Amino acid sequence: MRGSVRDGAQNQAGSLAIRGRVVTPDAVWDGGTILVESGEIRAVSREPLAADAVVELPDHYLVPGFVDLQVNGGFGVDAVDRPGRLGELSAALPATGVTSYLPTLVTLPLGRYPAVIGGLDLDPDRGAVPLGLHLEGPFISPEKRGAHAAEAVAEPDPDALAELLDAGPVEMVTLAPEMPGAGALIELAASRGTVASLGHSAASFEEALSGFESGAAGVTHLFNAMSPLHHRDPGLPGAAMLKTADSAPRCGMVADGRHVHPEMVRLAFERLGPDRMYLVTDAMAAAGMGPGEYELAGRTVSMRDGIPRLEDGTLAGSVLTMDEAIRNALEFAGCSLPEAVRMATATPAALIGAAKKGRLTPGSDADVVALSPDLLVEAAWVGGRLVYERDVQSTRDGDQRAVVIREGSKPPALDEMGTGDLLRAMNRADAAVAPAVEAAVPDIERVVERARETVAGGGRVIYAGAGTSGRLAVADAAECSPTFGVAPGTFTSVMAGGLEALYEEAAEAEDGAAEGRRAIRELNVGAGDLVVGVSASGATPFTLAAQLEARERRAATACIVNLAGSDMARNADLPVEIATGAEILPGSTRLKAGTAQKLVLNMISTATLAGLGYVHGDMMVGMRPYNHKLRGRAESMVREITGCSEPEAASALQSTEYDIRGAVLLVDGVTSAHEAARLLRLVEGDLRRAREYAPQSETTNN
């Protein structure tokens, strides 16, 4: 059998070597190794290291597990309202790269904290490890409370804070330094080893500096729910960024493009750098879920268009994931990958003193995340134990993910199987395709509806693809005119490497983004067209560029991809994501991914034309019968639809030059082939509607 990340690597008793592109604090080591044993990292090397089990990920980035210091909830779980379900959140977070985190409690009435803290599952059986708690309140500014309940905000009280610190393992507390007596709370927290983080604050520049001098070591979600950065009073943001002494704070950043403008993220990074700016999600229960109503400490939050808000429109946390924050940081801040990774690992770990987290160094906990070349989470280990593995194993059309486990001997290969066993294995793998396509039917339906509007309006449906995906797209488009009788060019395609790539290797053409744009321009794509990109990875440069060019030219865009969260899906008006899972033959997308793409392409073209009159009942009445076999089929259609005799059907077809719909109308009693053609044009080719207008002859039976 072919190995995977999971085979032999989970709960294995010996040593484990994870090989790939190791991301260090300052560089990326191609072909490096992380050696794991007994839950710890034993060695990190630029060279291959031997072990009892080896995971080969040559094209993937190996990074420390992400450390998120602000997680209100996620995946339907709210830390306050559902503390007993915190284990579910812990289990789900590694899919986003988070291997350790601080469950975060927003402002509550003081009397509620003991019960909530006592109900939290801080020792889950699996998944991300809670490192303690973050109390985001209650000693905050009523003016800058954000989505926190006004009635729960409390005046600073050292005795009250001491009780909260005694109630559970509080690692961080967010408070407003300008509130009377806040300095004493900051000093108390520092003396107890708890990070005081300034936030939800209307502090002036001077009040914020005073908070840092008192011992505050952090800033909670910089720029959000705090005094603004003003040229006459820099406020808390200015104090945080201008502070350069030993007491300079580390500042959290919600880099989702909504909480903070990308240019402000860049400004903060340029001032703070990767060792003082750290990434947080501020995620709430809606993260990882779809649109709907969710809870945030007893308050109802509506999530629409990816933005969670209270009824009055106030932002209520985020639905950001940490792997997305990494990708955004690269774009917004213009930083390097090692710098972005530090902001999600070593920097937050250092703030709370988690010395064994966020680092790929000997003696650190073996919390490791494998990122695809597109920086999507592929696998995650916590303490050397595999807690997440992505199903999809091909990240780019035609490229091999090359995930192999070796345990002392070479794994069995497909060419070592008997023919029958190989065929059965392939068939079992393909069995996963139909359910995956079924799950995407609502998205496919939206593409079909748009395609019908496009074709009915005289526009074109244009497929764009490369490699296997491109060949499948060309084939489907090519079949539409001869099969259904639709005008040539109504369904058409562009392919990396041109039509020669149908039978010749053209892998380099797949990377030709400029060629993708040129192909769309040469077709003079415009607002009346629909461009459907097809790519297993959703990142093929030719196809992505074609899609973006079409969008810029105001065409509608759709995509068919097999990898969730891809660039093409994010940039398409109508994305269709088919999660077909791992291929039996890594590196080939002609199997499960290709089967799914073929099914969806067929569904789009067939359903589109069926709704536009090219199908009547279960018969392709738009077909043009140009040979003896097809003419016999056409006669059968006319006879079945009208109930006429064989000679009548043959005569009507000859009169209309074998236009099946026109022949049906002649049998129905329309006076001439010319009149039948006119009637069909009137109803845009819909035979059922045309027959409603036609005089019915005695021969007609339906």
HUMO-V653408 format. One record per pair of residues at least 4 apart in sequence whose ideal C-beta (glycine too) atoms are under 7 Angstrom apart, sorted by sequence separation. I is the first residue (numbers start at 0). J is the second residue. If there is no record, write none. Layout:
I|J, I|J
//
This chain:
2|6, 4|8, 5|9, 7|11, 11|15, 44|48, 72|76, 77|81, 78|82, 84|88, 85|89, 86|90, 87|91, 88|92, 93|97, 107|111, 111|115, 112|116, 113|117, 114|118, 115|119, 139|143, 140|144, 147|151, 156|160, 157|161, 158|162, 159|163, 160|164, 161|165, 162|166, 177|181, 180|184, 181|185, 182|186, 183|187, 184|188, 185|189, 186|190, 187|191, 202|206, 203|207, 204|208, 205|209, 206|210, 207|211, 208|212, 209|213, 211|215, 220|224, 229|233, 233|237, 235|239, 236|240, 237|241, 238|242, 242|246, 243|247, 259|263, 261|265, 262|266, 263|267, 264|268, 265|269, 266|270, 267|271, 268|272, 271|275, 272|276, 282|286, 308|312, 309|313, 319|323, 321|325, 322|326, 323|327, 324|328, 325|329, 326|330, 327|331, 328|332, 334|338, 336|340, 337|341, 338|342, 339|343, 340|344, 341|345, 342|346, 344|348, 345|349, 346|350, 353|357, 359|363, 370|374, 371|375, 380|384, 394|398, 411|415, 416|420, 417|421, 418|422, 419|423, 420|424, 421|425, 422|426, 423|427, 424|428, 425|429, 426|430, 431|435, 432|436, 433|437, 434|438, 435|439, 439|443, 440|444, 442|446, 443|447, 444|448, 445|449, 446|450, 447|451, 448|452, 449|453, 450|454, 451|455, 452|456, 454|458, 464|468, 465|469, 467|471, 468|472, 469|473, 470|474, 471|475, 472|476, 473|477, 474|478, 478|482, 479|483, 485|489, 494|498, 496|500, 499|503, 511|515, 512|516, 513|517, 514|518, 515|519, 516|520, 517|521, 518|522, 524|528, 534|538, 539|543, 540|544, 541|545, 542|546, 543|547, 544|548, 545|549, 546|550, 547|551, 548|552, 550|554, 564|568, 565|569, 566|570, 567|571, 588|592, 589|593, 590|594, 591|595, 592|596, 593|597, 594|598, 595|599, 596|600, 597|601, 598|602, 599|603, 600|604, 601|605, 602|606, 603|607, 604|608, 605|609, 606|610, 607|611, 609|613, 614|618, 625|629, 626|630, 627|631, 628|632, 629|633, 630|634, 631|635, 632|636, 633|637, 634|638, 635|639, 636|640, 637|641, 643|647, 645|649, 646|650, 647|651, 648|652, 649|653, 650|654, 651|655, 658|662, 659|663, 660|664, 661|665, 662|666, 663|667, 665|669, 670|674, 671|675, 672|676, 673|677, 674|678, 675|679, 676|680, 677|681, 678|682, 685|689, 686|690, 689|693, 695|699, 22|27, 23|28, 35|40, 36|41, 56|61, 72|77, 76|81, 92|97, 93|98, 107|112, 139|144, 144|149, 147|152, 164|169, 176|181, 188|193, 197|202, 202|207, 210|215, 228|233, 229|234, 233|238, 242|247, 253|258, 254|259, 256|261, 259|264, 271|276, 294|299, 295|300, 302|307, 308|313, 319|324, 329|334, 334|339, 341|346, 348|353, 358|363, 370|375, 380|385, 381|386, 393|398, 405|410, 416|421, 453|458, 464|469, 480|485, 485|490, 495|500, 500|505, 519|524, 534|539, 538|543, 549|554, 560|565, 582|587, 588|593, 608|613, 609|614, 614|619, 615|620, 624|629, 638|643, 643|648, 652|657, 664|669, 669|674, 679|684, 35|41, 42|48, 71|77, 72|78, 153|159, 163|169, 175|181, 189|195, 228|234, 242|248, 253|259, 280|286, 294|300, 308|314, 309|315, 328|334, 370|376, 371|377, 380|386, 394|400, 454|460, 479|485, 480|486, 494|500, 499|505, 508|514, 524|530, 550|556, 568|574, 584|590, 608|614, 613|619, 614|620, 624|630, 637|643, 655|661, 669|675, 682|688, 8|15, 20|27, 21|28, 33|40, 34|41, 71|78, 78|85, 174|181, 188|195, 227|234, 252|259, 292|299, 293|300, 300|307, 301|308, 308|315, 329|336, 370|377, 378|385, 379|386, 393|400, 403|410, 453|460, 480|487, 549|556, 560|567, 583|590, 613|620, 622|629, 638|645, 655|662, 665|672, 682|689, 20|28, 34|42, 76|84, 92|100, 107|115, 121|129, 139|147, 141|149, 144|152, 202|210, 226|234, 228|236, 233|241, 268|276, 285|293, 300|308, 307|315, 348|356, 355|363, 356|364, 368|376, 369|377, 379|387, 392|400, 413|421, 416|424, 464|472, 500|508, 534|542, 560|568, 568|576, 582|590, 613|621, 624|632, 20|29, 76|85, 176|185, 225|234, 226|235, 228|237, 239|248, 267|276, 284|293, 292|301, 293|302, 300|309, 307|316, 348|357, 355|364, 369|378, 378|387, 496|505, 533|542, 558|567, 582|591, 624|633, 669|678, 21|31, 33|43, 174|184, 185|195, 197|207, 225|235, 254|264, 283|293, 284|294, 307|317, 329|339, 347|357, 356|366, 378|388, 392|402, 450|460, 462|472, 479|489, 495|505, 532|542, 546|556, 558|568, 582|592, 638|648, 652|662, 655|665, 665|675, 679|689, 20|31, 76|87, 104|115, 136|147, 141|152, 225|236, 239|250, 284|295, 291|302, 298|309, 299|310, 307|318, 328|339, 368|379, 378|389, 479|490, 519|530, 532|543, 580|591, 634|645, 637|648, 651|662, 654|665, 661|672, 664|675, 678|689, 19|31, 21|33, 32|44, 76|88, 252|264, 283|295, 290|302, 345|357, 377|389, 496|508, 546|558, 579|591, 31|44, 74|87, 139|152, 197|210, 290|303, 305|318, 344|357, 345|358, 367|380, 376|389, 462|475, 495|508, 532|545, 558|571, 563|576, 579|592, 608|621, 18|32, 31|45, 32|46, 34|48, 74|88, 137|151, 222|236, 293|307, 325|339, 328|342, 366|380, 462|476, 476|490, 495|509, 532|546, 557|571, 634|648, 637|651, 648|662, 651|665, 661|675, 664|678, 678|692, 32|47, 73|88, 137|152, 138|153, 221|236, 252|267, 285|300, 300|315, 325|340, 365|380, 366|381, 476|491, 530|545, 556|571, 557|572, 563|578, 634|649, 637|652, 651|666, 661|676, 678|693, 16|32, 17|33, 32|48, 34|50, 72|88, 116|132, 136|152, 137|153, 172|188, 302|318, 366|382, 476|492, 495|511, 530|546, 556|572, 557|573, 558|574, 559|575, 560|576, 561|577, 579|595, 620|636, 28|45, 30|47, 74|91, 85|102, 102|119, 138|155, 250|267, 283|300, 285|302, 365|382, 555|572, 558|575, 561|578, 655|672, 16|34, 17|35, 73|91, 197|215, 221|239, 325|343, 364|382, 365|383, 557|575, 559|577, 561|579, 577|595, 618|636, 634|652, 654|672, 661|679, 73|92, 195|214, 196|215, 324|343, 473|492, 495|514, 530|549, 633|652, 647|666, 660|679, 14|34, 15|35, 195|215, 198|218, 295|315, 472|492, 550|570, 655|675, 14|35, 172|193, 174|195, 176|197, 195|216, 196|217, 197|218, 198|219, 218|239, 250|271, 295|316, 373|394, 473|494, 537|558, 546|567, 14|36, 21|43, 171|193, 194|216, 196|218, 197|219, 198|220, 285|307, 321|343, 372|394, 472|494, 577|599, 637|659, 641|663, 155|178, 170|193, 171|194, 172|195, 173|196, 174|197, 177|200, 194|217, 196|219, 203|226, 371|394, 372|395, 537|560, 543|566, 547|570, 636|659, 640|663, 643|666, 663|686, 667|690, 78|102, 154|178, 155|179, 160|184, 169|193, 170|194, 172|196, 175|199, 176|200, 177|201, 202|226, 252|276, 254|278, 283|307, 530|554, 543|567, 546|570, 575|599, 633|657, 669|693, 78|103, 79|104, 155|180, 171|196, 173|198, 175|200, 177|202, 185|210, 189|214, 199|224, 200|225, 201|226, 250|275, 469|494, 493|518, 515|540, 524|549, 529|554, 535|560, 537|562, 542|567, 546|571, 615|640, 637|662, 641|666, 664|689, 668|693, 78|104, 79|105, 155|181, 157|183, 161|187, 173|199, 176|202, 177|203, 198|224, 200|226, 249|275, 250|276, 251|277, 252|278, 253|279, 469|495, 493|519, 515|541, 519|545, 528|554, 529|555, 530|556, 531|557, 532|558, 533|559, 534|560, 535|561, 536|562, 633|659, 637|663, 641|667, 660|686, 664|690, 667|693, 668|694, 100|127, 102|129, 157|184, 160|187, 164|191, 175|202, 182|209, 186|213, 198|225, 207|234, 211|238, 240|267, 252|279, 514|541, 515|542, 518|545, 525|552, 526|553, 531|558, 535|562, 538|565, 630|657, 667|694, 668|695, 33|61, 79|107, 99|127, 104|132, 109|137, 160|188, 185|213, 186|214, 204|232, 207|235, 247|275, 249|277, 251|279, 253|281, 473|501, 512|540, 516|544, 520|548, 524|552, 525|553, 526|554, 529|557, 531|559, 537|565, 538|566, 667|695, 668|696, 18|47, 98|127, 99|128, 100|129, 101|130, 106|135, 134|163, 155|184, 164|193, 177|206, 181|210, 185|214, 203|232, 204|233, 221|250, 459|488, 460|489, 465|494, 493|522, 511|540, 512|541, 515|544, 516|545, 519|548, 525|554, 536|565, 537|566, 538|567, 637|666, 664|693, 667|696, 67|97, 70|100, 97|127, 98|128, 100|130, 101|131, 102|132, 103|133, 104|134, 105|135, 106|136, 107|137, 157|187, 176|206, 185|215, 204|234, 208|238, 218|248, 221|251, 223|253, 240|270, 459|489, 460|490, 461|491, 462|492, 463|493, 464|494, 465|495, 509|539, 510|540, 511|541, 515|545, 519|549, 524|554, 537|567, 666|696, 65|96, 70|101, 99|130, 101|132, 104|135, 105|136, 106|137, 176|207, 182|213, 203|234, 207|238, 211|242, 217|248, 220|251, 221|252, 240|271, 461|492, 469|500, 470|501, 509|540, 537|568, 561|592, 16|48, 64|96, 65|97, 69|101, 70|102, 71|103, 101|133, 103|135, 202|234, 207|239, 216|248, 217|249, 218|250, 219|251, 283|315, 286|318, 459|491, 461|493, 509|541, 512|544, 516|548, 666|698, 667|699, 16|49, 65|98, 66|99, 67|100, 68|101, 70|103, 82|115, 90|123, 93|126, 106|139, 176|209, 202|235, 204|237, 215|248, 216|249, 218|251, 220|253, 283|316, 285|318, 286|319, 508|541, 515|548, 519|552, 534|567, 624|657, 666|699, 16|50, 64|98, 66|100, 69|103, 71|105, 85|119, 86|120, 89|123, 92|126, 93|127, 139|173, 176|210, 204|238, 212|246, 217|251, 282|316, 286|320, 561|595, 623|657, 15|50, 18|53, 64|99, 83|118, 85|120, 90|125, 91|126, 92|127, 132|167, 134|169, 139|174, 140|175, 200|235, 211|246, 223|258, 281|316, 282|317, 454|489, 532|567, 14|50, 18|54, 79|115, 82|118, 90|126, 132|168, 138|174, 139|175, 223|259, 281|317, 282|318, 14|51, 15|52, 16|53, 17|54, 18|55, 19|56, 82|119, 83|120, 86|123, 89|126, 131|168, 132|169, 133|170, 136|173, 138|175, 140|177, 211|248, 222|259, 280|317, 282|319, 559|596, 622|659, 13|51, 18|56, 19|57, 22|60, 86|124, 89|127, 106|144, 131|169, 132|170, 133|171, 134|172, 135|173, 140|178, 197|235, 220|258, 13|52, 17|56, 20|59, 22|61, 131|170, 134|173, 176|215, 280|319, 620|659, 11|51, 19|59, 20|60, 21|61, 22|62, 89|129, 130|170, 138|178, 280|320, 559|599, 620|660, 11|52, 19|60, 20|61, 78|119, 106|147, 222|263, 280|321, 19|61, 105|147, 106|148, 108|151, 138|181, 278|321, 465|508, 466|509, 8|52, 17|61, 107|151, 109|153, 280|324, 465|509, 7|52, 106|151, 8|54, 106|152, 138|184, 171|217, 173|219, 221|267, 278|324, 495|541, 326|374, 257|306, 325|374, 4|54, 109|159, 116|166, 278|328, 112|163, 116|167, 647|698, 147|199, 322|374, 463|515, 493|545, 113|166, 322|375, 535|588, 112|166, 145|199, 322|376, 144|199, 643|698, 143|199, 258|314, 642|698, 143|200, 535|592, 641|698, 642|699, 143|201, 641|699, 642|700, 140|199, 142|201, 220|279, 258|317, 641|700, 642|701, 139|199, 140|200, 139|200, 140|201, 220|281, 273|334, 461|522, 472|533, 640|701, 255|317, 471|533, 136|199, 461|524, 533|596, 69|133, 253|317, 255|319, 268|332, 278|342, 68|133, 273|338, 277|342, 278|343, 468|533, 253|319, 265|331, 268|334, 276|342, 468|534, 620|686, 264|331, 265|332, 274|341, 461|528, 463|530, 468|535, 264|332, 265|333, 273|341, 461|529, 101|170, 273|342, 277|346, 396|465, 397|466, 458|527, 459|528, 460|529, 461|530, 462|531, 463|532, 464|533, 101|171, 254|324, 261|331, 277|347, 396|466, 457|527, 458|528, 463|533, 464|534, 256|327, 396|467, 456|527, 458|529, 460|531, 462|533, 612|683, 613|684, 615|686, 255|327, 274|346, 396|468, 611|683, 612|684, 615|687, 254|327, 273|346, 277|350, 611|684, 612|685, 254|328, 453|527, 465|539, 612|686, 453|528, 453|529, 465|541, 254|331, 465|542, 464|542, 145|224, 450|529, 463|542, 449|529, 143|224, 143|225, 463|545, 463|546, 135|219, 249|346, 249|350, 453|555, 68|171, 449|555, 397|506, 446|557, 397|509, 396|509, 490|604, 468|588, 467|588, 467|589, 471|593, 485|608, 449|573, 471|596, 475|600, 479|604, 483|608, 467|593, 471|597, 475|601, 446|573, 445|573, 468|596, 472|600, 485|613, 446|575, 471|600, 475|604, 479|608, 484|613, 483|613, 442|574, 443|575, 217|350, 442|575, 216|350, 439|575, 483|619, 485|621, 439|576, 482|619, 484|621, 396|534, 439|577, 483|621, 484|622, 396|535, 483|622, 484|623, 396|536, 482|622, 395|536, 436|577, 393|535, 394|536, 435|577, 393|536, 395|538, 396|539, 435|578, 395|539, 435|579, 432|579, 148|296, 431|579, 146|295, 431|580, 148|298, 146|298, 450|603, 454|607, 428|583, 194|350, 443|599, 447|603, 451|607, 455|611, 194|351, 446|603, 450|607, 454|611, 425|583, 424|583, 432|591, 436|595, 443|602, 447|606, 451|610, 431|591, 435|595, 443|603, 447|607, 451|611, 428|590, 429|591, 432|594, 436|598, 146|309, 428|591, 432|595, 436|599, 373|538, 429|594, 432|598, 146|313, 145|313, 146|314, 394|562, 146|315, 146|316, 391|561, 391|562, 413|584, 171|351, 170|351, 69|251, 68|251, 402|585, 401|585, 400|585, 399|585, 391|578, 399|586, 390|578, 398|586, 107|296, 375|564, 391|580, 392|581, 393|582, 105|295, 390|580, 391|581, 392|582, 105|296, 390|581, 393|585, 396|588, 392|585, 393|586, 393|588, 91|287, 393|592, 77|283, 77|284, 76|284, 73|282, 75|284, 69|279, 70|280, 71|281, 72|282, 68|279, 69|280, 71|282, 72|283, 73|284, 67|279, 69|281, 70|282, 71|283, 72|284, 74|286, 67|280, 73|286, 74|287, 75|288, 73|287, 74|288, 80|294, 80|296, 77|294, 79|296, 80|297, 77|295, 77|296, 130|351, 130|353, 71|295, 97|321, 95|320, 96|321, 95|321, 96|322, 95|322, 455|683, 71|316, 128|381, 67|321, 127|381, 65|321, 99|356, 126|386, 125|386, 99|366, 98|366, 98|368, 96|368, 66|343, 62|340, 65|343, 66|344, 65|344, 68|347, 96|376, 63|344, 66|347, 95|376, 98|379, 62|344, 66|348, 68|350, 94|376, 68|351, 96|379, 98|381, 93|379, 66|353, 93|381, 66|356, 66|357, 93|386, 94|387, 63|357, 93|387, 63|358, 63|359, 64|366, 63|366, 64|367, 65|368, 63|367, 64|368, 61|367, 62|368, 61|369, 62|370, 27|336, 27|337, 59|369, 60|370, 26|337, 59|370, 25|337, 59|371, 24|337, 56|369, 22|336, 23|337, 58|372, 22|337, 64|379, 43|359, 24|341, 43|360, 64|381, 22|340, 43|361, 59|377, 40|359, 42|361, 40|360, 41|361, 24|345, 40|361, 40|362, 39|362, 40|363, 39|363, 39|364, 40|365, 33|359, 38|364, 39|365, 38|365, 35|365, 33|367, 23|359, 21|359, 58|401, 38|382, 57|401, 38|383, 55|401, 56|402, 55|402, 35|383, 55|403, 17|367, 19|369, 54|404, 53|404, 52|404, 53|405, 52|406, 51|406, 15|383, 4|378, 10|384, 9|384, 9|385, 8|385, 5|385, 4|385, 5|388, 4|388, 8|404, 7|404, 4|402, 6|404, 3|402, 7|406, 2|403, 3|404, 2|404, 2|405, 2|410, 1|410, 0|410, 0|411, 3|581, 1|585
//
